[in-house]
Amino acid sequence: MLILWGGKDWCFDDRFLAGWLQRFPQADAVRFDDAGHYVLEDAWQEIVPRVVQFLR
C-alpha cells in the first residue's frame, strides 16, 4: 500500500495519517509538506514517479 499525504490538508490532518499507519503498518507513506487536500494536484511532479515505481 502506498499512502500519499498532503501536509497542509484542511480536512484530514496528521491524526488521520497516524490512524492509517496504525491500521496499515507496512504501508509506504509519503507526506508532502506543501501539498493540501488535493495532494495529487499539488505534488503531481513528485507523485507520478513514486506511483510508477510502486506499481512496478
C-alpha positions in Angstrom: 0.0 0.0 0.0 1.2 3.5 -0.9 -0.1 6.4 1.1 0.4 9.9 -0.3 -0.4 12.6 2.2 -0.8 16.3 1.9 0.7 18.0 5.0 -1.5 21.1 4.6 -4.8 19.3 4.1 -7.6 21.4 5.6 -9.8 18.4 6.2 -7.6 15.4 7.1 -4.8 16.3 9.4 -1.9 14.2 10.6 -4.0 12.5 13.2 -5.8 10.7 10.3 -2.4 9.8 8.8 -1.4 8.3 12.1 -4.6 6.2 12.1 -3.9 4.9 8.6 -0.3 4.0 9.6 -1.6 2.2 12.7 -4.0 0.2 10.7 -1.5 -0.5 7.9 1.9 -0.5 9.5 3.6 -2.0 6.4 2.4 0.7 4.1 4.8 3.1 2.4 3.7 6.6 3.4 5.0 9.8 1.9 3.9 13.2 3.4 4.2 16.2 1.1 4.6 19.1 3.5 3.5 21.8 0.9 0.5 19.8 -0.5 -3.0 20.3 0.6 -6.2 18.3 0.3 -5.8 17.8 -3.4 -2.3 16.2 -3.0 -2.3 14.7 -6.5 -2.8 18.2 -8.0 -0.4 19.9 -5.6 2.5 17.5 -5.8 2.0 15.6 -9.1 5.5 16.1 -10.2 6.8 14.2 -7.2 3.9 11.7 -7.0 3.9 10.4 -10.6 7.3 8.8 -10.4 6.6 7.3 -7.0 3.4 5.7 -8.2 5.1 4.4 -11.3 7.9 2.9 -9.2 5.4 1.5 -6.7 3.4 -0.3 -9.5 6.5 -2.0 -11.0 
